[in-house]
């Protein structure tokens, strides 16, 4: 996903898959800076390097 597109979905509920579908979680996309995104899940806050993201699914 192009980095410019990620900014359009701040505040949306997302499902993110990392490392060839080995790791996945759901949360709210909170922010995007440099090469990192911040996602708030039910239990914690994830800071993720966008280079490791396999896919992002945005809930409508």
N, C-alpha and C positions, 0 to 999 in steps of 0.2 A: 504494500500500500504506500503510495507516495506520501511523504511527510506532510505536504501541504494539505492533504485531505484529512489527516488526523485532527487538525485544528477545528474543522467543521463539526466534529462530533463531541466536543467537550460538553459535559453535562448529560450525555446520553448513556444508557445502559448498554454495556458491551460484553461480549464473550470473546476471550482472547486465547489463542492456541499458540504454544511455544514448542520449539525443538521437535519438529516432525510429528506433531500430535501427541507427544509424550506428556506434556503438561498443559492444562487448560483451567481457566477460572472465569467467573462472572463478577462484574462490578460496574461502577460508574466511572467513566473517564473524567478525571478531575483537571489535569493540565498536561501541557506538552512544552518542553524546553530542550533546546539543543537536540540531542538524540535520545531523549528519555521521556517516557510518559508516566503519569501517576494515576493509578486506578484504586479506587476505594471499594473493598469487598465487605461482606458482612462482618468478617472477623478482623481485618487489618487493612493496611495500605500497602500496595505493591508499587515499587519503582522499577520500571522495565526499560531495558535498552531496546529500541525499536528494531535494531538489526537482528534480534533473536525472535521476532514475532513471525509465526507462520501465517496466521490469519486473524482478522478481527471481524466479528459479526455484530452489527449494530441493531438493537431492538427498536421497533417503531413505536 
